[in-house]
């Protein structure tokens, strides 16, 4: 997610503190927030997929997935 979209989320939050948001602004903020959350989840998933555990023998094993 780029900086401009994150700034827009922040801008809409600041606006909501001074006046109620219009329905279009609420929908835009909800869509941007959903995109941001998806971006964070994808980043975390990628990081965890590239994480390895090293056992006592020095062998690397991929991090097991939780059910």
N, CA and C atoms as a LAMMPS dump frame, in Angstrom:
ITEM: TIMESTEP
0
ITEM: NUMBER OF ATOMS
201
ITEM: BOX BOUNDS ff ff ff
-5.0000000000000000e+02 5.0000000000000000e+02
-5.0000000000000000e+02 5.0000000000000000e+02
-5.0000000000000000e+02 5.0000000000000000e+02
ITEM: ATOMS id mol type element x y z
1 1 1 N 0.86 -1.166 0
2 1 2 C 0 0 0
3 1 3 C 0.905 1.227 0
4 2 1 N 0.581 2.189 -0.833
5 2 2 C 1.436 3.363 -0.951
6 2 3 C 1.109 4.426 0.105
7 3 1 N 2.031 5.347 0.245
8 3 2 C 1.944 6.385 1.277
9 3 3 C 0.717 7.279 1.084
10 4 1 N 0.341 7.549 -0.149
11 4 2 C -0.792 8.425 -0.426
12 4 3 C -2.096 7.842 0.121
13 5 1 N -2.261 6.54 -0.007
14 5 2 C -3.49 5.913 0.499
15 5 3 C -3.527 5.912 2.024
16 6 1 N -2.377 5.685 2.651
17 6 2 C -2.315 5.721 4.11
18 6 3 C -2.597 7.141 4.603
19 7 1 N -2.054 8.138 3.902
20 7 2 C -2.324 9.534 4.259
21 7 3 C -3.809 9.857 4.104
22 8 1 N -4.444 9.279 3.103
23 8 2 C -5.885 9.528 2.895
24 8 3 C -6.704 8.932 4.038
25 9 1 N -6.319 7.757 4.531
26 9 2 C -7.007 7.169 5.686
27 9 3 C -6.874 8.095 6.879
28 10 1 N -5.678 8.614 7.104
29 10 2 C -5.438 9.532 8.217
30 10 3 C -6.242 10.821 8.058
31 11 1 N -6.294 11.324 6.835
32 11 2 C -7.053 12.54 6.566
33 11 3 C -8.544 12.335 6.858
34 12 1 N -9.084 11.215 6.427
35 12 2 C -10.498 10.942 6.69
36 12 3 C -10.759 10.79 8.186
37 13 1 N -9.816 10.225 8.913
38 13 2 C -9.967 10.098 10.361
39 13 3 C -9.967 11.468 11.022
40 14 1 N -9.062 12.358 10.573
41 14 2 C -9.042 13.724 11.126
42 14 3 C -10.345 14.449 10.832
43 15 1 N -10.86 14.292 9.631
44 15 2 C -12.118 14.939 9.252
45 15 3 C -13.256 14.423 10.125
46 16 1 N -13.249 13.106 10.403
47 16 2 C -14.348 12.52 11.187
48 16 3 C -14.381 13.051 12.611
49 17 1 N -13.263 13.576 13.095
50 17 2 C -13.228 14.138 14.448
51 17 3 C -13.854 15.525 14.518
52 18 1 N -13.943 16.204 13.368
53 18 2 C -14.513 17.546 13.354
54 18 3 C -15.95 17.581 12.856
55 19 1 N -16.301 16.654 11.978
56 19 2 C -17.667 16.6 11.435
57 19 3 C -17.974 15.17 11.023
58 20 1 N -19.252 14.851 10.909
59 20 2 C -19.593 13.495 10.434
60 20 3 C -19.182 13.327 8.962
61 21 1 N -18.722 12.141 8.626
62 21 2 C -18.345 11.851 7.247
63 21 3 C -19.579 11.577 6.405
64 22 1 N -19.481 11.908 5.126
65 22 2 C -20.568 11.589 4.205
66 22 3 C -20.544 10.091 3.926
67 23 1 N -21.584 9.592 3.307
68 23 2 C -21.638 8.158 3.007
69 23 3 C -20.533 7.754 2.04
70 24 1 N -20.187 8.653 1.089
71 24 2 C -19.104 8.354 0.153
72 24 3 C -17.768 8.281 0.89
73 25 1 N -17.545 9.202 1.824
74 25 2 C -16.306 9.205 2.593
75 25 3 C -16.215 7.978 3.498
76 26 1 N -17.339 7.592 4.082
77 26 2 C -17.351 6.388 4.923
78 26 3 C -17.015 5.149 4.103
79 27 1 N -17.585 5.065 2.908
80 27 2 C -17.314 3.922 2.037
81 27 3 C -15.851 3.919 1.593
82 28 1 N -15.316 5.097 1.276
83 28 2 C -13.912 5.2 0.871
84 28 3 C -12.99 4.789 2.019
85 29 1 N -13.289 5.267 3.224
86 29 2 C -12.459 4.928 4.384
87 29 3 C -12.515 3.43 4.668
88 30 1 N -13.685 2.832 4.566
89 30 2 C -13.822 1.393 4.806
90 30 3 C -13.026 0.597 3.766
91 31 1 N -13.087 1.002 2.505
92 31 2 C -12.351 0.305 1.451
93 31 3 C -10.846 0.446 1.652
94 32 1 N -10.397 1.65 2.006
95 32 2 C -8.969 1.866 2.234
96 32 3 C -8.474 1.079 3.443
97 33 1 N -9.274 1.033 4.489
98 33 2 C -8.891 0.265 5.674
99 33 3 C -8.794 -1.225 5.358
100 34 1 N -9.751 -1.737 4.588
101 34 2 C -9.724 -3.151 4.21
102 34 3 C -8.488 -3.456 3.371
103 35 1 N -8.146 -2.545 2.459
104 35 2 C -6.953 -2.729 1.637
105 35 3 C -5.695 -2.701 2.506
106 36 1 N -5.648 -1.798 3.48
107 36 2 C -4.499 -1.706 4.384
108 36 3 C -4.345 -2.982 5.209
109 37 1 N -5.437 -3.483 5.751
110 37 2 C -5.393 -4.71 6.556
111 37 3 C -4.934 -5.888 5.697
112 38 1 N -5.429 -5.99 4.471
113 38 2 C -5.005 -7.059 3.571
114 38 3 C -3.512 -6.948 3.268
115 39 1 N -3.029 -5.731 3.112
116 39 2 C -1.609 -5.511 2.85
117 39 3 C -0.759 -5.946 4.033
118 40 1 N -1.18 -5.618 5.236
119 40 2 C -0.433 -6.004 6.44
120 40 3 C -0.434 -7.523 6.598
121 41 1 N -1.581 -8.15 6.366
122 41 2 C -1.665 -9.605 6.478
123 41 3 C -0.767 -10.29 5.455
124 42 1 N -0.75 -9.795 4.228
125 42 2 C 0.087 -10.379 3.184
126 42 3 C 1.563 -10.235 3.535
127 43 1 N 1.929 -9.101 4.062
128 43 2 C 3.32 -8.872 4.456
129 43 3 C 3.73 -9.819 5.579
130 44 1 N 2.88 -9.966 6.57
131 44 2 C 3.174 -10.85 7.692
132 44 3 C 3.255 -12.306 7.233
133 45 1 N 2.34 -12.722 6.384
134 45 2 C 2.349 -14.089 5.858
135 45 3 C 3.642 -14.362 5.101
136 46 1 N 4.057 -13.418 4.279
137 46 2 C 5.293 -13.57 3.529
138 46 3 C 6.494 -13.68 4.467
139 47 1 N 6.505 -12.864 5.487
140 47 2 C 7.611 -12.904 6.446
141 47 3 C 7.651 -14.24 7.185
142 48 1 N 6.494 -14.742 7.593
143 48 2 C 6.453 -16.006 8.317
144 48 3 C 6.815 -17.19 7.425
145 49 1 N 6.468 -17.122 6.15
146 49 2 C 6.817 -18.194 5.23
147 49 3 C 8.323 -18.28 4.999
148 50 1 N 9.035 -17.196 5.233
149 50 2 C 10.478 -17.172 5.056
150 50 3 C 11.225 -17.23 6.387
151 51 1 N 10.543 -17.665 7.438
152 51 2 C 11.146 -17.809 8.756
153 51 3 C 11.478 -19.277 8.993
154 52 1 N 12.674 -19.536 9.477
155 52 2 C 13.119 -20.895 9.731
156 52 3 C 13.546 -21.039 11.187
157 53 1 N 13.304 -22.216 11.733
158 53 2 C 13.752 -22.551 13.073
159 53 3 C 15.029 -23.362 12.958
160 54 1 N 15.996 -23.075 13.813
161 54 2 C 17.247 -23.823 13.821
162 54 3 C 17.244 -24.699 15.07
163 55 1 N 17.351 -26.023 14.861
164 55 2 C 17.342 -26.937 16.005
165 55 3 C 18.743 -27.052 16.617
166 56 1 N 18.865 -27.916 17.61
167 56 2 C 20.13 -28.064 18.331
168 56 3 C 21.272 -28.532 17.435
169 57 1 N 20.946 -29.279 16.38
170 57 2 C 21.951 -29.796 15.461
171 57 3 C 22.356 -28.769 14.404
172 58 1 N 21.712 -27.626 14.388
173 58 2 C 22.034 -26.588 13.415
174 58 3 C 21.275 -26.711 12.107
175 59 1 N 20.284 -27.606 12.047
176 59 2 C 19.502 -27.772 10.825
177 59 3 C 18.331 -26.788 10.822
178 60 1 N 18.101 -26.219 9.656
179 60 2 C 17.001 -25.269 9.496
180 60 3 C 15.728 -26.019 9.113
181 61 1 N 14.633 -25.628 9.735
182 61 2 C 13.315 -26.177 9.395
183 61 3 C 12.363 -25.011 9.209
184 62 1 N 11.474 -25.108 8.221
185 62 2 C 10.493 -24.036 8.072
186 62 3 C 9.562 -23.973 9.277
187 63 1 N 9.072 -22.811 9.552
188 63 2 C 8.151 -22.607 10.639
189 63 3 C 6.862 -23.374 10.352
190 64 1 N 6.407 -24.261 11.273
191 64 2 C 5.18 -25.025 10.998
192 64 3 C 3.953 -24.111 11.014
193 65 1 N 2.998 -24.451 10.171
194 65 2 C 1.759 -23.668 10.103
195 65 3 C 0.805 -24.116 11.212
196 66 1 N 0.141 -23.148 11.81
197 66 2 C -0.873 -23.426 12.829
198 66 3 C -2.196 -23.724 12.151
199 67 1 N -2.981 -24.569 12.769
200 67 2 C -4.291 -24.913 12.22
201 67 3 C -5.349 -23.958 12.677
